[in-house]
Amino acid sequence: MPHLTLATGRQALTVAAHELNRRGTNKIFLPSYLCSSMLEPFEAVIDFTFYEMTWDLQPGPEELSRIGAGESVLICDYFGRSVPSSTSLAIEEARSRGVVVLSDTTHSPFTPPTWSFDLAIISLRKTLPIHDGAILVGALAHPPPEFEAVDESRIAAREAMAARKASLVAAGTDSGDEAAGLRDFENYLQTLDKPTAMSRKSRSIIDALNFEIIANRRRANADELLNRVEQINAVRALPDYSRTIVPAFITCQVSDARTVQQALSKQGIFCPVHWPRPDQLAATPWRNDLISLPIDHRYDRDDMVRISSALQHHLEDA
């Protein structure tokens, strides 16, 4: 399929929002569980509202059925899980009514969506060892007329800082200067307010990667960690993980996600928790009991054993 490569997922969402606006789409329905950074690309471009999610963070068929022609919907495969067949059917029916379907499959970049779509966003930085990079998949009737270029000197500086931080962490030390430099780079990416192409360096890294090996390792790690998490009484993995989808994380429900996150970080296991509630969703029931366990392709079965054991020991001692 035709696609654009951009510097960030936020930029890919912004280009998609402008495309919807120029097609005459008058509103987009967004999932009622997302981070504030996903709202920003739409705020100045197109009207949006929210559709209700199930407690397990799946789009409900009933919610999708109320979206009509001339409107759009964003579907996210949260944490790399499959959607129920009833949801896939509801998405197909929405498209048949003239609803434009925008998909975000950032959490399963190695697996095509199990539903049909018009445009798809994939932020590659969540799962690949690159400095910047996202893809917008689909035919654009109104593509951006031109693209800015990423400052390649900043890319080189980030690469050097990341390498130095990794060597310091491996040696059991960390000056903190590298972390501050990496944050500065993230801030720089956020300042890119015009469509900006993915850097040459990140494209060259992607060209050299063996995606089959990466996907197979992540899939094996996911299976191992899921099997072990199922044996821990105080942890519940979200449902709908599938052997046919390569996920970004194994996301679990725990009683105190922040405390678990802090305990695991002391053992060198770094897990995101999800998400600060945007102001626009202040009255919406919110999941603040989720933590995502890493299954990176850099890790193997022994790492999955260590993660599950550390989690179990913390919960038993709590």
LUMMIKOL-833072 format. One record per atom (N, C-alpha, C, O): residue in one letter; x, y negated, z negated. Coordinates in steps of 0.1 Angstrom, whole numbers, padded with zeros to 4 digits, always signed. Layout:
BEGIN
AXYZ...
// end
This chain:
BEGIN
M+0008+0012+0000M+0000+0000+0000M+0009-0013+0000M+0020-0012-0005P+0004-0024+0006P+0011-0036+0005P+0013-0041-0010P+0005-0038-0018H+0024-0047-0012H+0027-0052-0026H+0036-0063-0026H+0044-0066-0016L+0036-0071-0037L+0046-0081-0040L+0054-0077-0052L+0049-0071-0061T+0067-0081-0052T+0075-0079-0064T+0078-0093-0070T+0082-0102-0063L+0075-0094-0083L+0075-0107-0090L+0084-0106-0102L+0088-0095-0106A+0087-0117-0108A+0096-0117-0120A+0089-0111-0132A+0096-0104-0140T+0077-0114-0135T+0070-0109-0147T+0056-0105-0144T+0050-0108-0134G+0051-0097-0154G+0037-0093-0153G+0027-0105-0154G+0017-0105-0148R+0031-0115-0162R+0023-0127-0163R+0022-0134-0149R+0011-0139-0146Q+0032-0134-0142Q+0032-0140-0129Q+0023-0132-0119Q+0015-0138-0111A+0024-0119-0120A+0016-0110-0112A+0001-0113-0115A-0007-0113-0106L-0003-0114-0128L-0016-0117-0131L-0021-0131-0126L-0032-0133-0122T-0012-0141-0126T-0015-0154-0122T-0018-0154-0107T-0027-0160-0102V-0009-0147-0099V-0012-0146-0084V-0025-0139-0082V-0033-0143-0073A-0028-0128-0090A-0041-0121-0088A-0052-0130-0091A-0063-0130-0084A-0051-0138-0102A-0062-0148-0106A-0065-0158-0094A-0076-0160-0091H-0054-0163-0089H-0056-0173-0077H-0062-0166-0065H-0070-0171-0058E-0058-0153-0063E-0064-0146-0052E-0079-0144-0054E-0087-0146-0044L-0083-0140-0066L-0097-0138-0069L-0105-0152-0067L-0116-0152-0061N-0099-0162-0072N-0105-0175-0070N-0107-0179-0056N-0118-0184-0052R-0097-0177-0048R-0098-0181-0033R-0107-0172-0026R-0112-0175-0015R-0110-0160-0031R-0120-0151-0024R-0134-0155-0028R-0143-0149-0023G-0135-0164-0037G-0149-0168-0041G-0154-0160-0053G-0166-0162-0057T-0146-0153-0060T-0150-0146-0072T-0153-0156-0083T-0144-0164-0086N-0165-0156-0089N-0168-0166-0098N-0166-0163-0113N-0167-0172-0121K-0162-0151-0116K-0160-0147-0130K-0152-0134-0130K-0154-0125-0122I-0144-0133-0141I-0138-0120-0143I-0141-0115-0157I-0141-0123-0167F-0144-0102-0158F-0147-0096-0171F-0134-0090-0176F-0128-0081-0169L-0129-0094-0188L-0117-0089-0194L-0120-0080-0205L-0130-0081-0212P-0111-0070-0208P-0114-0061-0219P-0113-0069-0232P-0105-0078-0233S-0120-0065-0242S-0121-0072-0255S-0110-0068-0265S-0111-0070-0277Y-0100-0062-0259Y-0088-0059-0268Y-0076-0061-0259Y-0073-0053-0250L-0069-0072-0261L-0057-0075-0253L-0049-0086-0260L-0055-0093-0269C-0037-0088-0256C-0029-0099-0262C-0031-0112-0255C-0036-0113-0244S-0028-0123-0262S-0031-0136-0257S-0024-0139-0244S-0029-0147-0236S-0012-0133-0242S-0004-0136-0230S-0012-0132-0217S-0009-0137-0206M-0021-0122-0219M-0029-0118-0207M-0040-0127-0204M-0046-0127-0193L-0044-0136-0213L-0055-0145-0211L-0049-0158-0203L-0057-0163-0195E-0037-0161-0206E-0032-0174-0201E-0033-0175-0185E-0036-0185-0180P-0029-0164-0178P-0030-0166-0163P-0044-0169-0158P-0045-0174-0147F-0054-0165-0165F-0068-0168-0161F-0074-0181-0165F-0083-0186-0159E-0069-0186-0176E-0075-0198-0183E-0078-0210-0173E-0088-0216-0174A-0068-0213-0165A-0069-0225-0157A-0074-0222-0143A-0074-0231-0135V-0077-0210-0140V-0079-0206-0126V-0093-0200-0124V-0099-0204-0114I-0099-0192-0133I-0111-0186-0131I-0119-0184-0144I-0112-0182-0154D-0132-0185-0144D-0140-0183-0156D-0138-0168-0160D-0137-0159-0152F-0138-0166-0173F-0137-0152-0178F-0146-0150-0190F-0149-0160-0198T-0150-0138-0192T-0157-0134-0204T-0152-0120-0207T-0143-0115-0201F-0157-0114-0218F-0152-0101-0223F-0162-0090-0222F-0174-0093-0224Y-0158-0078-0219Y-0167-0067-0220Y-0162-0058-0232Y-0150-0058-0235E-0172-0052-0239E-0169-0045-0251E-0162-0031-0248E-0165-0025-0238M-0152-0028-0256M-0145-0015-0255M-0151-0005-0265M-0157-0009-0275T-0149+0008-0262T-0152+0018-0272T-0141+0016-0283T-0131+0010-0281W-0143+0023-0295W-0134+0022-0306W-0120+0028-0302W-0110+0024-0307D-0120+0038-0292D-0108+0044-0287D-0102+0036-0275D-0093+0041-0268L-0107+0024-0273L-0102+0015-0263L-0103+0020-0249L-0094+0021-0241Q-0115+0024-0246Q-0119+0028-0232Q-0130+0019-0228Q-0139+0015-0236P-0131+0015-0215P-0142+0008-0210P-0155+0016-0210P-0154+0028-0205G-0166+0011-0215G-0178+0018-0216G-0186+0017-0203G-0187+0006-0197P-0191+0028-0197P-0199+0027-0185P-0210+0017-0185P-0213+0010-0175E-0217+0016-0197E-0228+0007-0198E-0223-0008-0197E-0230-0016-0190E-0212-0011-0202E-0206-0024-0201E-0203-0027-0186E-0206-0038-0181L-0197-0018-0179L-0193-0020-0165L-0205-0021-0156L-0205-0028-0146S-0217-0015-0160S-0228-0016-0152S-0235-0030-0151S-0243-0032-0142R-0231-0039-0160R-0237-0052-0160R-0229-0062-0152R-0233-0074-0152I-0218-0058-0146I-0210-0067-0138I-0215-0066-0124I-0217-0055-0118G-0218-0077-0118G-0224-0078-0105G-0215-0083-0093G-0204-0086-0095A-0221-0083-0081A-0214-0087-0069A-0209-0102-0071A-0216-0110-0078G-0198-0105-0066G-0192-0118-0067G-0184-0120-0080G-0179-0130-0083E-0184-0109-0088E-0176-0109-0101E-0165-0099-0100E-0164-0091-0091S-0156-0100-0110S-0144-0091-0110S-0143-0085-0124S-0149-0090-0134V-0135-0074-0125V-0133-0068-0138V-0118-0063-0139V-0113-0059-0129L-0112-0065-0151L-0099-0060-0153L-0100-0047-0161L-0106-0046-0172I-0094-0036-0156I-0094-0023-0162I-0079-0020-0166I-0070-0021-0158C-0077-0017-0179C-0064-0014-0184C-0063+0001-0189C-0073+0005-0195D-0053+0008-0185D-0052+0022-0191D-0043+0021-0203D-0031+0024-0203Y-0049+0018-0214Y-0042+0015-0226Y-0033+0026-0231Y-0037+0037-0233F-0020+0023-0231F-0009+0032-0236F-0007+0044-0227F+0000+0054-0231G-0012+0044-0215G-0009+0055-0205G-0018+0067-0207G-0014+0078-0206R-0031+0064-0210R-0041+0075-0212R-0050+0076-0200R-0052+0066-0193S-0057+0087-0198S-0067+0088-0187S-0080+0082-0192S-0082+0080-0204V-0088+0077-0182V-0101+0073-0186V-0111+0084-0184V-0109+0092-0175P-0122+0084-0192P-0132+0095-0190P-0138+0095-0176P-0138+0084-0169S-0143+0106-0172S-0148+0107-0158S-0160+0098-0157S-0163+0093-0146S-0168+0096-0167S-0180+0087-0167S-0175+0073-0164S-0182+0065-0157T-0164+0069-0169T-0158+0055-0167T-0153+0054-0153T-0156+0044-0146S-0146+0064-0148S-0142+0064-0134S-0154+0062-0124S-0153+0055-0115L-0165+0070-0127L-0177+0069-0119L-0183+0055-0120L-0187+0049-0109A-0183+0049-0132A-0188+0035-0133A-0180+0025-0126A-0185+0015-0120I-0167+0027-0125I-0158+0018-0117I-0161+0019-0102I-0162+0009-0095E-0163+0032-0098E-0167+0034-0084E-0180+0027-0080E-0181+0021-0070E-0189+0029-0089E-0203+0022-0087E-0202+0007-0087E-0208+0001-0079A-0193+0002-0095A-0191-0013-0096A-0186-0018-0083A-0190-0028-0077R-0176-0011-0077R-0170-0015-0065R-0180-0014-0053R-0180-0023-0044S-0189-0004-0054S-0199-0003-0044S-0209-0015-0044S-0216-0018-0034R-0211-0021-0056R-0219-0033-0057R-0212-0046-0053R-0219-0056-0054G-0200-0045-0050G-0192-0057-0046G-0184-0063-0057G-0179-0074-0056V-0182-0055-0068V-0173-0060-0079V-0159-0058-0075V-0155-0047-0070V-0150-0068-0077V-0136-0067-0074V-0129-0061-0086V-0130-0067-0097V-0122-0050-0084V-0116-0043-0095V-0101-0046-0095V-0093-0043-0086L-0096-0052-0106L-0082-0055-0109L-0078-0045-0120L-0083-0045-0130S-0067-0038-0117S-0062-0028-0126S-0049-0032-0132S-0041-0038-0125D-0046-0029-0145D-0033-0031-0151D-0029-0017-0155D-0034-0012-0165T-0019-0012-0148T-0014+0002-0152T+0001+0001-0157T+0009+0010-0154T+0004-0010-0164T+0017-0012-0169T+0021+0000-0178T+0033+0003-0179H+0011+0006-0185H+0015+0016-0195H+0016+0030-0188H+0018+0040-0195S+0014+0031-0175S+0016+0043-0168S+0021+0041-0154S+0015+0044-0144P+0033+0034-0153P+0038+0030-0140P+0042+0041-0131P+0044+0039-0119F+0044+0053-0136F+0048+0065-0128F+0036+0073-0122F+0038+0082-0114T+0024+0069-0125T+0012+0076-0121T+0002+0067-0115T-0002+0057-0121P-0003+0070-0103P-0013+0061-0097P-0026+0061-0106P-0028+0071-0113P-0034+0050-0106P-0046+0050-0114P-0055+0062-0109P-0056+0066-0098T-0063+0067-0119T-0073+0077-0116T-0086+0071-0111T-0096+0079-0109W-0087+0058-0109W-0099+0052-0104W-0094+0043-0092W-0083+0040-0090S-0104+0039-0084S-0101+0031-0072S-0100+0016-0077S-0106+0013-0087F-0093+0008-0069F-0091-0006-0073F-0089-0014-0060F-0086-0009-0050D-0090-0027-0062D-0086-0037-0052D-0072-0042-0053D-0065-0043-0043L-0069-0046-0065L-0055-0051-0068L-0051-0044-0081L-0059-0041-0090A-0038-0042-0082A-0032-0035-0094A-0019-0043-0099A-0011-0047-0090I-0018-0044-0112I-0006-0051-0118I+0002-0040-0125I-0004-0032-0132I+0015-0041-0123I+0024-0032-0131I+0036-0040-0136I+0044-0045-0127S+0037-0042-0149S+0048-0049-0154S+0059-0038-0157S+0057-0030-0166L+0070-0038-0150L+0079-0027-0150L+0089-0028-0162L+0095-0018-0165R+0090-0039-0168R+0099-0041-0179R+0096-0033-0191R+0104-0031-0200K+0083-0029-0192K+0079-0021-0204K+0085-0007-0204K+0087-0001-0215T+0089-0002-0193T+0093+0012-0192T+0107+0014-0185T+0113+0025-0186L+0111+0004-0177L+0123+0006-0170L+0135-0003-0175L+0132-0014-0181P+0147+0001-0173P+0158-0007-0179P+0162-0018-0169P+0173-0018-0164I+0153-0028-0168I+0156-0039-0159I+0154-0052-0166I+0148-0052-0177H+0159-0063-0161H+0159-0076-0167H+0146-0083-0165H+0141-0090-0174D+0140-0082-0153D+0127-0088-0150D+0121-0079-0140D+0127-0070-0134G+0108-0081-0137G+0102-0073-0127G+0088-0069-0129G+0085-0064-0140A+0079-0071-0119A+0065-0067-0119A+0061-0065-0105A+0067-0070-0096I+0050-0057-0103I+0045-0055-0090I+0030-0058-0090I+0023-0055-0099L+0026-0065-0079L+0012-0067-0076L+0009-0059-0064L+0014-0062-0053V+0000-0048-0065V-0003-0039-0054V-0016-0043-0048V-0026-0046-0056G-0017-0043-0035G-0030-0046-0029G-0028-0056-0018G-0019-0064-0018A-0038-0056-0009A-0037-0066+0002A-0043-0080-0003A-0054-0080-0008L-0035-0090-0001L-0039-0103-0005L-0044-0111+0007L-0036-0112+0018A-0056-0116+0006A-0061-0125+0017A-0054-0139+0017A-0053-0146+0027H-0049-0143+0005H-0043-0156+0003H-0030-0155-0005H-0030-0159-0016P-0020-0149+0001P-0007-0147-0006P-0001-0161-0009P-0003-0170-0002P+0008-0161-0019P+0015-0174-0022P+0023-0178-0009P+0029-0169-0003P+0024-0191-0006P+0031-0195+0006P+0046-0193+0005P+0053-0192+0015E+0051-0194-0007E+0066-0193-0009E+0068-0188-0024E+0060-0188-0032F+0081-0184-0026F+0085-0179-0039F+0097-0186-0043F+0107-0189-0036E+0098-0189-0056E+0110-0194-0063E+0119-0182-0065E+0116-0170-0063A+0132-0185-0068A+0142-0175-0071A+0146-0175-0086A+0147-0186-0092V+0147-0164-0092V+0152-0163-0106V+0167-0168-0106V+0174-0166-0096D+0171-0175-0117D+0184-0179-0118D+0193-0167-0121D+0193-0161-0132E+0200-0162-0111E+0208-0150-0113E+0219-0151-0123E+0223-0141-0129S+0224-0163-0126S+0234-0164-0136S+0228-0161-0150S+0235-0156-0159R+0215-0164-0152R+0208-0160-0164R+0207-0145-0165R+0208-0139-0176I+0204-0139-0154I+0203-0124-0154I+0217-0118-0158I+0217-0109-0166A+0228-0123-0152A+0241-0118-0156A+0244-0120-0171A+0250-0111-0177A+0240-0131-0176A+0243-0134-0190A+0234-0125-0199A+0239-0120-0209R+0222-0122-0195R+0214-0113-0203R+0220-0099-0202R+0220-0092-0213E+0224-0095-0191E+0230-0081-0190E+0242-0080-0199E+0244-0070-0206A+0251-0090-0200A+0262-0090-0209A+0258-0090-0223A+0264-0082-0231M+0248-0098-0227M+0243-0098-0241M+0237-0085-0245M+0239-0080-0256A+0229-0079-0236A+0223-0066-0239A+0233-0055-0241A+0232-0047-0250A+0244-0055-0233A+0254-0045-0234A+0262-0047-0247A+0265-0037-0254R+0265-0059-0251R+0272-0062-0263R+0263-0058-0275R+0268-0053-0285K+0250-0061-0275K+0241-0058-0286K+0241-0043-0288K+0241-0038-0299A+0240-0035-0276A+0239-0021-0277A+0252-0015-0284A+0251-0006-0292S+0264-0021-0280S+0276-0016-0286S+0277-0019-0300S+0283-0011-0308L+0273-0031-0304L+0273-0034-0319L+0264-0026-0327L+0267-0021-0338V+0252-0023-0322V+0242-0015-0329V+0248-0001-0330V+0246+0006-0341A+0254+0005-0319A+0260+0018-0320A+0271+0019-0330A+0273+0029-0336A+0278+0007-0333A+0288+0007-0343A+0283+0004-0357A+0291+0003-0366G+0270+0002-0358G+0264-0001-0371G+0265-0016-0375G+0263-0019-0387T+0268-0025-0365T+0268-0039-0369T+0260-0046-0358T+0256-0041-0348D+0256-0059-0362D+0249-0067-0352D+0250-0081-0357D+0246-0085-0368S+0256-0090-0349S+0258-0104-0353S+0246-0112-0353S+0245-0122-0360G+0236-0108-0345G+0224-0116-0344G+0224-0126-0332G+0214-0130-0328D+0236-0129-0328D+0237-0139-0317D+0232-0133-0304D+0225-0140-0296E+0234-0120-0302E+0229-0114-0290E+0214-0114-0290E+0207-0116-0279A+0208-0111-0301A+0193-0110-0302A+0187-0124-0299A+0177-0126-0292A+0194-0135-0304A+0189-0148-0301A+0191-0152-0286A+0182-0158-0281G+0202-0147-0280G+0203-0149-0266G+0193-0142-0258G+0188-0147-0248L+0189-0130-0262L+0179-0123-0254L+0165-0129-0256L+0158-0130-0246R+0163-0135-0268R+0150-0143-0269R+0150-0155-0260R+0140-0159-0255D+0162-0162-0259D+0162-0173-0250D+0159-0169-0236D+0153-0177-0229F+0164-0158-0232F+0161-0153-0218F+0146-0151-0217F+0140-0155-0206E+0139-0145-0227E+0125-0143-0226E+0118-0156-0225E+0108-0158-0217N+0123-0166-0232N+0117-0179-0232N+0118-0185-0218N+0109-0192-0213Y+0130-0183-0212Y+0132-0188-0198Y+0122-0182-0188Y+0116-0189-0180L+0120-0169-0189L+0110-0163-0180L+0096-0169-0182L+0089-0170-0172Q+0093-0172-0194Q+0080-0178-0197Q+0078-0192-0190Q+0067-0197-0188T+0090-0199-0187T+0089-0212-0181T+0087-0211-0166T+0085-0222-0160L+0087-0200-0160L+0086-0198-0146L+0071-0200-0142L+0064-0190-0143D+0067-0212-0139D+0053-0214-0136D+0049-0214-0122D+0037-0216-0119K+0058-0211-0113K+0055-0209-0099K+0058-0194-0095K+0067-0188-0102P+0052-0189-0085P+0055-0175-0081P+0070-0173-0079P+0076-0180-0070T+0076-0164-0086T+0090-0162-0086T+0093-0147-0083T+0087-0138-0089A+0102-0145-0073A+0105-0131-0069A+0114-0124-0080A+0121-0130-0087M+0112-0111-0080M+0121-0103-0089M+0136-0105-0085M+0139-0107-0073S+0144-0105-0095S+0158-0108-0093S+0165-0097-0084S+0160-0085-0084R+0175-0101-0077R+0183-0091-0069R+0189-0080-0078R+0189-0068-0074K+0193-0084-0090K+0199-0074-0099K+0189-0063-0103K+0192-0051-0103S+0177-0067-0107S+0167-0058-0111S+0163-0049-0099S+0160-0037-0101R+0162-0055-0087R+0158-0046-0076R+0169-0036-0073R+0166-0025-0070S+0182-0040-0075S+0193-0030-0073S+0192-0019-0083S+0195-0007-0080I+0189-0022-0095I+0187-0012-0106I+0176-0002-0102I+0178+0010-0103I+0165-0008-0098I+0153+0001-0094I+0157+0010-0083I+0154+0022-0083D+0164+0005-0073D+0168+0013-0062D+0177+0025-0066D+0177+0035-0059A+0184+0023-0077A+0194+0034-0081A+0187+0044-0090A+0194+0054-0094L+0175+0041-0095L+0169+0050-0105L+0163+0063-0099L+0158+0062-0087N+0164+0074-0106N+0157+0086-0102N+0144+0087-0110N+0144+0091-0121F+0133+0083-0103F+0120+0082-0110F+0115+0095-0114F+0108+0097-0124E+0118+0106-0107E+0113+0119-0110E+0119+0124-0123E+0112+0129-0132I+0132+0122-0125I+0139+0126-0137I+0133+0118-0149I+0130+0123-0160I+0132+0104-0147I+0126+0096-0158I+0112+0100-0162I+0109+0102-0174A+0104+0103-0152A+0090+0107-0155A+0090+0120-0162A+0082+0122-0171N+0098+0130-0157N+0098+0143-0164N+0102+0142-0178N+0097+0149-0187R+0112+0134-0181R+0117+0133-0195R+0107+0126-0203R+0104+0131-0215R+0100+0116-0199R+0090+0109-0207R+0078+0119-0209R+0073+0119-0220R+0075+0126-0199R+0063+0136-0200R+0067+0146-0211R+0058+0150-0219A+0079+0152-0210A+0083+0162-0220A+0083+0156-0234A+0079+0163-0244N+0089+0144-0235N+0089+0138-0249N+0075+0135-0254N+0072+0137-0266A+0066+0131-0245A+0052+0129-0249A+0045+0141-0254A+0039+0141-0265D+0047+0152-0247D+0041+0165-0251D+0047+0169-0265D+0039+0174-0274E+0060+0168-0267E+0066+0172-0279E+0061+0164-0291E+0058+0169-0301L+0061+0151-0289L+0057+0142-0300L+0042+0144-0303L+0038+0143-0315L+0033+0145-0293L+0019+0147-0295L+0017+0160-0303L+0009+0160-0313N+0024+0171-0300N+0022+0183-0307N+0026+0181-0322N+0020+0187-0331R+0036+0174-0324R+0041+0172-0338R+0032+0162-0346R+0030+0165-0358V+0028+0152-0340V+0019+0142-0346V+0006+0149-0351V+0000+0145-0361E+0001+0158-0343E-0011+0165-0346E-0010+0173-0359E-0021+0176-0365Q+0002+0175-0364Q+0003+0183-0376Q+0004+0174-0388Q+0006+0179-0400I+0004+0160-0386I+0005+0151-0397I-0009+0146-0401I-0016+0140-0393N-0013+0149-0413N-0027+0146-0417N-0031+0132-0416N-0042+0129-0413A-0022+0123-0420A-0026+0109-0421A-0024+0101-0408A-0025+0089-0408V-0022+0108-0397V-0020+0102-0384V-0029+0108-0374V-0032+0120-0374R-0035+0099-0366R-0044+0104-0355R-0040+0097-0342R-0041+0085-0340A-0035+0106-0333A-0031+0100-0319A-0044+0097-0312A-0054+0104-0313L-0044+0086-0305L-0056+0082-0297L-0059+0094-0287L-0050+0100-0282P-0072+0096-0284P-0075+0106-0275P-0072+0103-0260P-0069+0091-0257D-0074+0112-0251D-0073+0111-0237D-0059+0110-0231D-0057+0106-0220Y-0049+0114-0239Y-0036+0116-0233Y-0037+0129-0224Y-0044+0138-0228S-0031+0128-0212S-0033+0138-0202S-0019+0143-0197S-0010+0135-0196R-0018+0156-0194R-0005+0161-0188R-0003+0155-0174R+0008+0156-0169T-0013+0150-0168T-0012+0145-0154T-0007+0130-0154T-0005+0125-0143I-0007+0124-0165I-0003+0109-0166I+0010+0108-0175I+0011+0114-0185V+0019+0100-0170V+0032+0098-0178V+0029+0085-0186V+0029+0074-0180P+0028+0086-0199P+0024+0074-0207P+0037+0066-0211P+0048+0070-0209A+0034+0054-0215A+0044+0045-0220A+0048+0048-0235A+0059+0047-0239F+0038+0052-0243F+0040+0055-0257F+0030+0066-0261F+0022+0070-0253I+0032+0071-0273I+0022+0078-0280I+0016+0069-0291I+0023+0067-0301T+0004+0064-0289T-0001+0054-0298T-0010+0061-0308T-0019+0069-0304C-0008+0058-0321C-0015+0065-0332C-0022+0055-0341C-0018+0044-0343Q-0032+0060-0347Q-0039+0053-0358Q-0033+0057-0371Q-0032+0069-0375V-0029+0047-0379V-0024+0049-0393V-0030+0039-0402V-0036+0029-0397S-0029+0041-0415S-0037+0033-0424S-0031+0019-0426S-0038+0009-0428D-0017+0018-0424D-0011+0005-0426D+0000+0004-0416D+0012+0007-0418A-0003-0001-0404A+0006+0000-0392A+0018-0009-0395A+0029-0004-0391R+0017-0020-0401R+0029-0029-0403R+0039-0022-0413R+0051-0023-0411T+0033-0016-0423T+0042-0010-0433T+0049+0002-0427T+0061+0004-0429V+0042+0010-0419V+0048+0021-0412V+0059+0016-0402V+0070+0022-0401Q+0056+0005-0395Q+0066+0000-0386Q+0079-0004-0393Q+0090-0001-0388Q+0077-0011-0404Q+0089-0015-0412Q+0097-0004-0417Q+0109-0004-0417A+0090+0007-0422A+0097+0018-0427A+0105+0026-0416A+0116+0030-0418L+0099+0027-0404L+0106+0034-0393L+0117+0026-0388L+0128+0031-0384S+0116+0012-0388S+0127+0004-0383S+0139+0005-0391S+0150+0004-0386K+0138+0008-0404K+0149+0009-0413K+0157+0022-0409K+0169+0023-0413Q+0151+0031-0402Q+0157+0043-0398Q+0161+0042-0383Q+0164+0053-0377G+0161+0030-0377G+0165+0028-0363G+0154+0033-0353G+0158+0035-0342I+0142+0034-0358I+0131+0038-0349I+0122+0025-0347I+0115+0021-0357F+0121+0019-0335F+0115+0007-0334F+0102+0009-0326F+0102+0013-0314C+0091+0005-0332C+0078+0008-0327C+0069-0005-0326C+0068-0012-0336P+0063-0008-0315P+0054-0019-0314P+0041-0016-0321P+0037-0005-0322V+0035-0026-0327V+0021-0025-0332V+0013-0035-0324V+0018-0044-0318H+0000-0033-0323H-0009-0040-0314H-0021-0046-0321H-0026-0041-0331W-0025-0057-0316W-0018-0069-0311W-0023-0080-0320W-0034-0078-0326P-0017-0091-0321P-0023-0103-0328P-0036-0106-0320P-0037-0106-0308R-0047-0109-0328R-0060-0112-0322R-0060-0126-0316R-0057-0136-0323P-0063-0127-0303P-0064-0140-0297P-0076-0148-0303P-0086-0142-0308D-0075-0161-0304D-0086-0170-0309D-0099-0167-0303D-0110-0168-0309Q-0099-0164-0290Q-0111-0163-0282Q-0119-0150-0286Q-0130-0148-0283L-0112-0141-0294L-0118-0129-0298L-0120-0128-0313L-0119-0117-0319A-0121-0140-0320A-0121-0140-0334A-0132-0132-0340A-0131-0127-0351A-0144-0131-0333A-0155-0125-0339A-0156-0110-0334A-0166-0103-0338T-0147-0105-0327T-0147-0092-0322T-0141-0082-0331T-0130-0084-0336P-0147-0070-0333P-0140-0060-0341P-0127-0056-0335P-0125-0055-0323W-0117-0055-0344W-0103-0055-0339W-0095-0043-0345W-0096-0039-0356R-0088-0036-0336R-0079-0025-0340R-0066-0031-0345R-0058-0035-0337N-0063-0031-0358N-0050-0035-0363N-0044-0023-0370N-0035-0025-0379D-0048-0011-0367D-0043+0001-0373D-0035+0010-0363D-0034+0022-0365L-0030+0004-0353L-0023+0012-0342L-0008+0009-0342L-0004-0002-0343I-0001+0020-0340I+0014+0019-0338I+0018+0028-0327I+0012+0039-0326S+0027+0023-0318S+0031+0031-0307S+0045+0037-0309S+0054+0030-0312L+0045+0050-0308L+0058+0057-0310L+0065+0059-0297L+0059+0062-0287P+0078+0056-0297P+0086+0056-0284P+0088+0070-0278P+0091+0080-0286I+0088+0071-0265I+0091+0084-0258I+0100+0081-0247I+0100+0088-0237D+0108+0071-0248D+0117+0067-0237D+0125+0078-0231D+0128+0088-0238H+0128+0077-0218H+0136+0087-0211H+0150+0087-0216H+0158+0097-0213R+0155+0078-0224R+0168+0078-0231R+0168+0089-0242R+0179+0093-0246Y+0157+0093-0246Y+0156+0102-0258Y+0153+0117-0253Y+0149+0119-0242D+0154+0126-0263D+0151+0140-0259D+0144+0146-0271D+0139+0139-0280R+0142+0159-0271R+0134+0166-0281R+0139+0163-0295R+0131+0161-0304D+0152+0163-0297D+0157+0160-0310D+0152+0147-0316D+0150+0145-0327D+0152+0137-0307D+0147+0124-0311D+0132+0124-0314D+0128+0118-0324M+0124+0132-0307M+0110+0133-0310M+0108+0140-0324M+0099+0136-0332V+0117+0150-0327V+0116+0156-0340V+0120+0146-0351V+0113+0146-0361R+0130+0138-0348R+0134+0128-0358R+0123+0118-0361R+0120+0114-0372I+0116+0113-0350I+0106+0103-0351I+0094+0109-0359I+0089+0102-0369S+0090+0121-0356S+0078+0127-0363S+0082+0130-0377S+0073+0128-0386S+0094+0134-0380S+0098+0137-0394S+0098+0125-0402S+0094+0124-0414A+0104+0114-0396A+0105+0101-0404A+0091+0096-0407A+0089+0091-0418L+0082+0097-0397L+0068+0093-0399L+0061+0101-0410L+0055+0095-0419Q+0063+0114-0410Q+0057+0123-0420Q+0062+0120-0434Q+0055+0119-0443H+0075+0119-0435H+0081+0117-0448H+0077+0103-0454H+0074+0102-0466H+0076+0093-0446H+0071+0080-0451H+0057+0081-0456H+0054+0076-0467L+0048+0088-0449L+0034+0088-0453L+0033+0097-0465L+0024+0095-0473E+0041+0107-0466E+0040+0116-0478E+0045+0109-0491E+0040+0111-0502D+0055+0099-0489D+0060+0092-0500D+0052+0080-0504D+0054+0074-0514A+0044+0075-0494A+0037+0063-0496A+0026+0064-0508A+0019+0054-0511
// end
